[in-house]
Amino acid sequence: MVLEGLGKSLRNVMGRVGHASSVDDELVNDICKDLQRALLEADVNVKLVLDVTNGIKQRVKEDAPPAGTSMKQHLTNIIREELVRLVDNGEGLALKPQTIMMVGLYGQGKTTTTGKLALYFSKKNLSVGLIGADVYRPAALDQLKQLGEKVNVEVYGEPGETDAAKIVEHGMAHFKDKKVIIIDTSGRHALEDDLIEEIKRIAEVAKPEERLLVLDSQVGQQAGPQAEAFHNAVGVTGVILTKMDGTAKGGGAISAMSKTKARIVFLGVGEHIRDLEPFDAKKFIGRLLGMGDIGTLIATATEEMGDDEMIEQISKSLAKGKFNLNDMYYQMKAVGKMGTLQKLMSMLPGMSGYEDKIDYEASQKKLEVFRVIMDSMTPQEKENPEIIKSKRVERIAAGAGVSVHDVRELLKQYNTTKNTMERFGKDRKMRKMMMKQMGGIDLDSIKDLQ
């Protein structure tokens, strides 16, 4: 989950509000102290922390609760809004023709993020070209080319050339017909004068609309000086925070915005090429507070499934209110394409409270075992699971290289899911609401065609 440690602390703070018998000055002061502790432990700048808690105290005194809102709800809303204000510095990247320059030190994830960003724009139907202008790290161009192959995006580079600005000039001419050009620049272990001079020259040649600073969310308070130096050199317009999954503190990187006045535009939330999320302050804070992010979950499902056959199969099974192992296979395939179970669960409201009770790794492996088992079944067995009796169970287990118990566990899970799906199929109102969220598919029109 994104910033797991900070999220847990913030949810504890919100829990205190929910369990309080009443809201008074003592509670507000205690809540603010807890917030200060949580944010400081996450490496958020002291001044920013005080801005947040002072803002909360002032608004509790001055702002009357809206009609029909309890004081506890009012305090909860104020805390959420002040946390949003802490990280909200403007809109994300526009989906338009543009040149983007990536800057950052070694080890921040700049080249990998460049590849992820190329995939993001490609999936938005914008043609993309990548320029490898890192002339100091020998493997940088090879790494960028490998990423380009993964996302089907052309990479321009000049092996052996040491003038980065010249490479960029040639690359810009080469990609003159591309809508989006992304430049991967050199990094260093420290902010050296020659690095600053080089990125200034590249910026003069490319005239990029966006100059994005890539920051590792684990760098802590050093993020501020780094951001300020890069901003002074090229005028940073946006920040991409990497390694935001897991237990990273992240507050130092978030605080870096105050040094650049630039907005956070993306979060790197995993190692996979798809693990780059557009940043939305309200959704980000909502997930930290355990309120989920259904919007991103639906967008991820719609985008990552992207497989017309898969969407049609799931839609038909929902429409008919019937369910077989083919349908279950498609659903598991969809979940696999959308990311890890932990990532998906973090987007569901209220699921954060179960984060310590779920063995995500074991559950992920179990899904993979189930898919292998279904690959060992005949088409007839997947279409009519009720015919799978003892002898078939033994044959399927042998073919999949698993135990009979594993096969029976899959069938038990199938029957549970089947009962849920059949109840769903009978609930027309619920079907319409769900499919509206999935992109407006009209289940009833599909049903009429069966």
VEXDREN-2710 file (C-alpha; in Angstrom, 1 decimal):
% VEXDREN-2710
k/r/px/py/pz
1/MET/0.0/0.0/0.0
2/VAL/1.1/3.6/-0.6
3/LEU/3.0/5.0/2.4
4/GLU/1.7/2.2/4.6
5/GLY/3.3/3.6/7.9
6/LEU/1.9/7.1/7.5
7/GLY/-1.5/5.8/6.5
8/LYS/-1.7/3.6/9.5
9/SER/-0.8/6.5/11.8
10/LEU/-3.3/8.8/10.2
11/ARG/-6.1/6.2/10.4
12/ASN/-5.4/5.9/14.1
13/VAL/-5.8/9.7/14.5
14/MET/-9.1/9.6/12.6
15/GLY/-10.2/6.7/14.8
16/ARG/-9.7/8.8/17.9
17/VAL/-12.1/11.4/16.5
18/GLY/-14.7/8.7/15.7
19/HIS/-14.6/7.2/19.2
20/ALA/-14.6/10.5/21.0
21/SER/-17.7/11.3/23.0
22/SER/-17.6/15.0/22.1
23/VAL/-15.4/17.5/20.3
24/ASP/-13.7/20.1/22.6
25/ASP/-10.4/22.0/22.7
26/GLU/-8.7/19.2/24.6
27/LEU/-9.6/16.7/21.9
28/VAL/-8.5/19.0/19.0
29/ASN/-5.2/19.7/20.7
30/ASP/-4.6/16.0/21.3
31/ILE/-5.5/15.2/17.7
32/CYS/-3.1/17.8/16.4
33/LYS/-0.3/16.5/18.5
34/ASP/-0.9/13.0/17.2
35/LEU/-1.0/14.4/13.6
36/GLN/2.3/16.3/14.2
37/ARG/3.9/13.1/15.5
38/ALA/2.7/11.1/12.5
39/LEU/3.8/13.6/9.9
40/LEU/7.2/14.3/11.5
41/GLU/7.9/10.5/11.7
42/ALA/7.1/10.4/8.0
43/ASP/9.8/13.1/7.4
44/VAL/7.4/15.9/6.5
45/ASN/9.0/19.3/7.0
46/VAL/8.3/20.9/10.4
47/LYS/7.0/24.1/9.0
48/LEU/4.5/22.3/6.8
49/VAL/3.4/20.1/9.7
50/LEU/2.7/23.3/11.8
51/ASP/0.8/24.8/8.9
52/VAL/-1.5/21.7/8.8
53/THR/-2.2/21.6/12.5
54/ASN/-2.5/25.4/12.9
55/GLY/-5.0/25.3/10.0
56/ILE/-7.0/22.6/11.7
57/LYS/-7.2/24.5/15.0
58/GLN/-8.1/27.8/13.3
59/ARG/-10.9/26.3/11.2
60/VAL/-12.4/24.4/14.1
61/LYS/-12.8/27.7/15.9
62/GLU/-13.9/29.8/13.0
63/ASP/-15.9/27.5/10.7
64/ALA/-19.4/26.4/11.7
65/PRO/-20.4/22.8/10.8
66/PRO/-22.6/22.7/7.7
67/ALA/-26.3/22.0/8.3
68/GLY/-26.9/18.4/9.2
69/THR/-23.2/17.7/10.0
70/SER/-22.1/16.7/13.4
71/MET/-19.1/18.3/15.1
72/LYS/-17.2/15.0/14.8
73/GLN/-17.9/14.8/11.1
74/HIS/-17.0/18.5/10.7
75/LEU/-13.6/17.9/12.4
76/THR/-13.0/14.8/10.3
77/ASN/-13.7/16.8/7.1
78/ILE/-11.4/19.6/8.2
79/ILE/-8.5/17.2/8.9
80/ARG/-8.9/15.6/5.5
81/GLU/-9.1/18.9/3.7
82/GLU/-6.0/20.3/5.5
83/LEU/-4.1/17.1/4.6
84/VAL/-5.2/17.5/1.0
85/ARG/-4.0/21.1/1.0
86/LEU/-0.6/19.8/2.2
87/VAL/0.0/17.8/-1.0
88/ASP/-2.2/19.6/-3.5
89/ASN/-0.2/22.0/-5.8
90/GLY/-2.1/21.9/-9.0
91/GLU/-3.3/19.7/-11.9
92/GLY/-1.4/16.7/-13.4
93/LEU/0.1/16.4/-16.8
94/ALA/-2.1/17.5/-19.7
95/LEU/-2.8/14.9/-22.5
96/LYS/-1.5/17.0/-25.3
97/PRO/1.6/17.3/-27.6
98/GLN/4.6/18.2/-25.4
99/THR/8.3/17.7/-24.7
100/ILE/9.1/16.4/-21.2
101/MET/12.6/16.5/-19.6
102/MET/13.3/14.1/-16.8
103/VAL/15.9/15.1/-14.2
104/GLY/17.1/13.6/-10.9
105/LEU/20.1/12.0/-9.1
106/TYR/21.3/8.4/-9.5
107/GLY/19.2/5.8/-7.9
108/GLN/15.9/7.7/-7.9
109/GLY/14.3/5.6/-10.6
110/LYS/14.5/8.2/-13.4
111/THR/15.1/5.9/-16.4
112/THR/12.5/3.3/-15.2
113/THR/10.0/6.1/-14.6
114/THR/10.7/7.4/-18.1
115/GLY/9.6/4.1/-19.5
116/LYS/6.5/4.0/-17.3
117/LEU/5.6/7.5/-18.5
118/ALA/6.0/6.5/-22.1
119/LEU/3.5/3.7/-21.5
120/TYR/1.1/6.1/-19.9
121/PHE/1.0/8.4/-22.9
122/SER/0.9/5.5/-25.4
123/LYS/-2.2/4.1/-23.7
124/LYS/-3.8/7.5/-24.1
125/ASN/-3.3/7.2/-27.9
126/LEU/-0.5/9.7/-28.1
127/SER/2.6/8.8/-30.1
128/VAL/5.8/8.8/-28.0
129/GLY/9.5/9.1/-28.7
130/LEU/12.2/8.5/-26.0
131/ILE/15.6/10.2/-26.1
132/GLY/18.5/8.7/-24.2
133/ALA/20.6/11.6/-23.1
134/ASP/22.4/10.0/-20.1
135/VAL/26.0/10.0/-21.3
136/TYR/27.6/9.1/-18.0
137/ARG/25.9/5.8/-17.0
138/PRO/27.1/3.2/-19.6
139/ALA/24.0/1.0/-19.3
140/ALA/21.5/3.8/-19.3
141/LEU/20.7/3.7/-23.0
142/ASP/20.5/-0.1/-23.1
143/GLN/18.1/0.0/-20.2
144/LEU/16.0/2.7/-21.9
145/LYS/15.9/0.6/-25.1
146/GLN/14.7/-2.4/-23.2
147/LEU/12.0/-0.4/-21.6
148/GLY/11.1/1.0/-25.0
149/GLU/10.7/-2.5/-26.4
150/LYS/8.4/-3.4/-23.5
151/VAL/6.1/-0.5/-24.2
152/ASN/6.5/-0.5/-28.0
153/VAL/8.0/3.0/-28.1
154/GLU/11.0/4.0/-30.2
155/VAL/14.2/5.1/-28.4
156/TYR/16.8/7.5/-29.9
157/GLY/20.4/7.4/-28.7
158/GLU/23.9/7.9/-29.9
159/PRO/26.3/5.4/-28.2
160/GLY/29.7/6.9/-27.6
161/GLU/28.5/10.5/-27.9
162/THR/29.4/12.6/-24.8
163/ASP/27.6/15.8/-25.7
164/ALA/24.1/15.3/-24.3
165/ALA/22.7/18.5/-25.7
166/LYS/23.8/17.4/-29.2
167/ILE/22.0/14.0/-28.8
168/VAL/18.9/15.8/-27.7
169/GLU/19.0/18.2/-30.7
170/HIS/19.3/15.2/-33.1
171/GLY/16.6/13.3/-31.2
172/MET/14.1/16.2/-31.4
173/ALA/14.6/16.3/-35.2
174/HIS/14.2/12.5/-35.4
175/PHE/11.0/12.6/-33.5
176/LYS/9.5/15.7/-35.1
177/ASP/6.3/13.8/-35.9
178/LYS/5.8/12.4/-32.4
179/LYS/3.2/14.0/-30.1
180/VAL/5.1/13.4/-26.9
181/ILE/8.9/13.4/-26.6
182/ILE/10.5/12.4/-23.3
183/ILE/14.1/13.0/-22.6
184/ASP/16.0/10.9/-20.1
185/THR/18.9/13.0/-18.8
186/SER/22.1/12.1/-16.8
187/GLY/22.1/11.7/-13.0
188/ARG/24.9/11.9/-10.5
189/HIS/25.5/10.7/-6.9
190/ALA/25.5/14.4/-5.9
191/LEU/24.5/17.8/-7.4
192/GLU/27.7/18.7/-9.2
193/ASP/28.3/21.8/-11.3
194/ASP/28.7/19.9/-14.5
195/LEU/25.4/18.1/-14.1
196/ILE/23.6/21.4/-13.5
197/GLU/25.3/22.9/-16.6
198/GLU/24.4/19.9/-18.7
199/ILE/20.7/20.0/-17.9
200/LYS/20.6/23.7/-18.5
201/ARG/22.0/23.2/-22.0
202/ILE/19.5/20.4/-22.7
203/ALA/16.7/22.6/-21.6
204/GLU/17.9/25.4/-23.9
205/VAL/17.9/23.0/-26.9
206/ALA/14.7/21.1/-26.2
207/LYS/12.6/23.9/-24.6
208/PRO/10.5/21.4/-22.7
209/GLU/7.0/22.3/-21.6
210/GLU/7.5/20.0/-18.6
211/ARG/10.6/19.5/-16.5
212/LEU/9.9/16.7/-14.1
213/LEU/12.0/15.9/-11.1
214/VAL/12.1/12.2/-10.1
215/LEU/12.5/11.7/-6.4
216/ASP/12.8/8.5/-4.4
217/SER/10.3/8.7/-1.6
218/GLN/12.8/7.3/0.8
219/VAL/15.4/10.1/0.6
220/GLY/14.0/11.9/3.6
221/GLN/14.9/15.5/4.3
222/GLN/17.6/15.6/1.6
223/ALA/14.7/15.8/-0.9
224/GLY/14.3/19.5/-0.2
225/PRO/17.8/20.7/-1.1
226/GLN/17.8/18.4/-4.2
227/ALA/14.5/19.8/-5.4
228/GLU/15.7/23.4/-4.8
229/ALA/18.9/22.9/-6.7
230/PHE/17.2/21.3/-9.7
231/HIS/14.5/24.0/-9.7
232/ASN/17.1/26.8/-9.7
233/ALA/18.8/25.1/-12.7
234/VAL/15.8/24.3/-15.0
235/GLY/12.6/25.5/-13.2
236/VAL/11.0/22.2/-12.2
237/THR/7.4/22.1/-13.1
238/GLY/6.4/18.7/-11.6
239/VAL/7.6/16.0/-9.3
240/ILE/7.3/12.2/-9.7
241/LEU/7.6/10.3/-6.4
242/THR/9.0/6.8/-6.8
243/LYS/8.9/3.7/-4.5
244/MET/5.7/4.9/-2.8
245/ASP/4.6/1.4/-2.2
246/GLY/5.3/-0.4/1.1
247/THR/6.9/1.3/4.1
248/ALA/8.6/4.3/2.6
249/LYS/8.2/7.4/4.8
250/GLY/7.7/9.7/1.8
251/GLY/7.2/12.9/3.7
252/GLY/10.5/14.4/2.8
253/ALA/9.8/14.0/-0.9
254/ILE/6.3/15.5/-0.4
255/SER/7.9/18.4/1.4
256/ALA/10.2/19.0/-1.6
257/MET/7.2/20.6/-3.3
258/SER/7.5/23.6/-1.0
259/LYS/11.0/24.2/-2.4
260/THR/9.9/24.1/-6.1
261/LYS/6.3/25.2/-5.9
262/ALA/5.8/22.4/-8.4
263/ARG/3.0/19.9/-8.2
264/ILE/3.2/16.2/-7.8
265/VAL/2.1/14.6/-11.1
266/PHE/2.7/10.9/-10.7
267/LEU/3.4/8.2/-8.0
268/GLY/5.6/5.2/-8.7
269/VAL/3.8/2.4/-6.8
270/GLY/5.7/-0.7/-7.7
271/GLU/8.3/-2.3/-10.0
272/HIS/6.0/-3.2/-12.8
273/ILE/6.0/-1.1/-15.9
274/ARG/2.3/-0.3/-15.3
275/ASP/2.9/0.9/-11.7
276/LEU/2.7/4.6/-12.3
277/GLU/-0.4/6.4/-11.0
278/PRO/-1.5/10.0/-11.9
279/PHE/-1.5/11.9/-8.7
280/ASP/-4.8/13.2/-7.3
281/ALA/-4.5/14.9/-3.9
282/LYS/-8.0/14.0/-2.7
283/LYS/-7.7/10.4/-3.8
284/PHE/-4.2/10.1/-2.3
285/ILE/-5.3/11.3/1.1
286/GLY/-8.5/9.3/0.9
287/ARG/-6.4/6.1/0.5
288/LEU/-4.1/7.0/3.3
289/LEU/-7.2/7.5/5.6
290/GLY/-8.7/4.2/4.5
291/MET/-11.4/5.7/2.5
292/GLY/-10.3/3.8/-0.6
293/ASP/-10.2/5.0/-4.2
294/ILE/-13.0/3.4/-6.2
295/GLY/-12.4/5.8/-9.1
296/THR/-8.8/4.7/-9.7
297/LEU/-9.8/1.1/-9.2
298/ILE/-12.5/1.3/-12.0
299/ALA/-10.1/3.3/-14.2
300/THR/-7.4/0.6/-13.7
301/ALA/-9.9/-2.2/-14.4
302/THR/-11.1/-0.5/-17.6
303/GLU/-7.6/0.4/-18.8
304/GLU/-5.7/-2.7/-17.8
305/MET/-8.3/-5.3/-18.8
306/GLY/-8.3/-3.7/-22.3
307/ASP/-9.1/-7.1/-23.6
308/ASP/-12.4/-7.0/-25.5
309/GLU/-12.8/-10.7/-25.3
310/MET/-12.3/-10.7/-21.5
311/ILE/-14.7/-7.7/-21.0
312/GLU/-17.3/-9.4/-23.2
313/GLN/-17.0/-12.7/-21.3
314/ILE/-17.3/-11.1/-17.8
315/SER/-20.2/-8.9/-19.0
316/LYS/-22.2/-11.8/-20.4
317/SER/-21.7/-13.8/-17.2
318/LEU/-23.0/-10.9/-15.2
319/ALA/-25.9/-10.4/-17.6
320/LYS/-27.0/-14.0/-17.5
321/GLY/-26.6/-14.4/-13.8
322/LYS/-24.8/-17.7/-14.6
323/PHE/-21.2/-18.5/-13.8
324/ASN/-18.8/-21.3/-14.8
325/LEU/-15.1/-21.8/-14.5
326/ASN/-14.4/-20.0/-17.8
327/ASP/-15.9/-16.9/-16.2
328/MET/-13.8/-17.4/-13.0
329/TYR/-10.7/-17.8/-15.2
330/TYR/-11.4/-14.5/-17.0
331/GLN/-11.9/-12.7/-13.6
332/MET/-8.6/-14.0/-12.2
333/LYS/-6.8/-13.0/-15.4
334/ALA/-8.3/-9.5/-15.1
335/VAL/-7.1/-9.2/-11.5
336/GLY/-3.7/-10.4/-12.5
337/LYS/-3.4/-7.6/-15.1
338/MET/-4.6/-4.9/-12.7
339/GLY/-1.7/-5.4/-10.2
340/THR/-1.1/-7.0/-6.8
341/LEU/-3.9/-7.9/-4.4
342/GLN/-2.5/-5.5/-1.8
343/LYS/-2.7/-2.6/-4.3
344/LEU/-6.3/-3.5/-5.3
345/MET/-7.4/-3.9/-1.7
346/SER/-6.0/-0.4/-0.8
347/MET/-8.4/1.1/-3.3
348/LEU/-11.5/-0.5/-1.6
349/PRO/-13.0/1.6/1.2
350/GLY/-12.7/0.2/4.7
351/MET/-10.2/-2.6/3.7
352/SER/-7.2/-0.8/5.3
353/GLY/-8.3/-2.2/8.7
354/TYR/-7.6/-5.7/7.4
355/GLU/-4.0/-5.0/6.2
356/ASP/-2.4/-6.9/9.0
357/LYS/-4.8/-9.8/8.7
358/ILE/-4.4/-10.8/5.1
359/ASP/-1.4/-12.8/3.8
360/TYR/-1.2/-11.1/0.4
361/GLU/1.7/-13.1/-0.8
362/ALA/0.0/-16.4/0.0
363/SER/-3.3/-15.2/-1.6
364/GLN/-1.5/-14.1/-4.8
365/LYS/0.2/-17.5/-5.1
366/LYS/-3.1/-19.3/-4.5
367/LEU/-4.6/-17.4/-7.4
368/GLU/-1.7/-18.5/-9.6
369/VAL/-2.2/-22.1/-8.5
370/PHE/-5.9/-21.9/-9.4
371/ARG/-5.2/-20.6/-12.9
372/VAL/-2.7/-23.5/-13.5
373/ILE/-5.4/-26.0/-12.3
374/MET/-7.9/-24.5/-14.7
375/ASP/-5.4/-24.7/-17.5
376/SER/-5.3/-28.5/-16.9
377/MET/-9.1/-28.9/-17.4
378/THR/-10.9/-29.7/-20.6
379/PRO/-13.2/-27.1/-22.2
380/GLN/-16.2/-29.3/-21.2
381/GLU/-15.1/-29.3/-17.5
382/LYS/-14.7/-25.5/-17.4
383/GLU/-18.1/-25.1/-19.1
384/ASN/-19.8/-27.6/-16.8
385/PRO/-17.9/-27.8/-13.5
386/GLU/-20.5/-30.1/-11.9
387/ILE/-19.2/-33.0/-13.9
388/ILE/-15.8/-32.8/-12.1
389/LYS/-15.9/-35.8/-9.7
390/SER/-13.2/-37.8/-8.0
391/LYS/-11.5/-39.4/-11.0
392/ARG/-11.5/-36.1/-12.9
393/VAL/-10.1/-34.3/-9.8
394/GLU/-7.2/-36.8/-9.6
395/ARG/-6.5/-36.4/-13.3
396/ILE/-6.6/-32.6/-13.1
397/ALA/-4.3/-32.5/-10.0
398/ALA/-1.8/-34.8/-11.8
399/GLY/-1.8/-32.6/-14.9
400/ALA/-1.4/-29.4/-12.9
401/GLY/1.3/-30.8/-10.6
402/VAL/-0.8/-30.0/-7.5
403/SER/-2.6/-31.9/-4.8
404/VAL/-6.2/-33.2/-4.9
405/HIS/-6.8/-30.8/-2.0
406/ASP/-5.8/-27.8/-4.2
407/VAL/-8.3/-28.8/-6.9
408/ARG/-11.1/-29.3/-4.4
409/GLU/-10.2/-25.9/-2.8
410/LEU/-10.6/-24.3/-6.3
411/LEU/-14.0/-26.0/-6.7
412/LYS/-15.1/-24.8/-3.3
413/GLN/-14.1/-21.2/-4.1
414/TYR/-15.9/-21.5/-7.5
415/ASN/-19.1/-22.6/-5.8
416/THR/-18.9/-19.6/-3.4
417/THR/-18.3/-17.2/-6.2
418/LYS/-21.0/-18.8/-8.4
419/ASN/-23.7/-18.3/-5.7
420/THR/-22.7/-14.6/-5.3
421/MET/-22.7/-14.0/-9.1
422/GLU/-26.1/-15.7/-9.5
423/ARG/-27.6/-13.4/-6.8
424/PHE/-26.0/-10.5/-8.5
425/GLY/-27.5/-11.5/-11.8
426/LYS/-31.0/-11.4/-10.3
427/ASP/-30.5/-7.9/-9.0
428/ARG/-31.1/-5.6/-12.0
429/LYS/-30.5/-2.4/-10.2
430/MET/-27.2/-3.5/-8.8
431/ARG/-26.1/-4.8/-12.2
432/LYS/-26.8/-1.5/-13.9
433/MET/-25.0/0.5/-11.2
434/MET/-21.9/-1.8/-11.4
435/MET/-21.7/-1.8/-15.2
436/LYS/-22.1/1.9/-15.3
437/GLN/-19.0/2.1/-13.2
438/MET/-17.3/-0.4/-15.6
439/GLY/-17.7/1.9/-18.5
440/GLY/-21.4/2.0/-19.3
441/ILE/-21.9/-1.5/-20.6
442/ASP/-25.6/-2.3/-21.0
443/LEU/-26.0/-5.7/-19.4
444/ASP/-29.7/-6.0/-20.2
445/SER/-29.1/-5.4/-23.9
446/ILE/-26.5/-8.1/-23.8
447/LYS/-28.9/-10.4/-22.0
448/ASP/-31.5/-9.9/-24.7
449/LEU/-29.1/-11.1/-27.3
450/GLN/-28.5/-14.5/-25.6
END
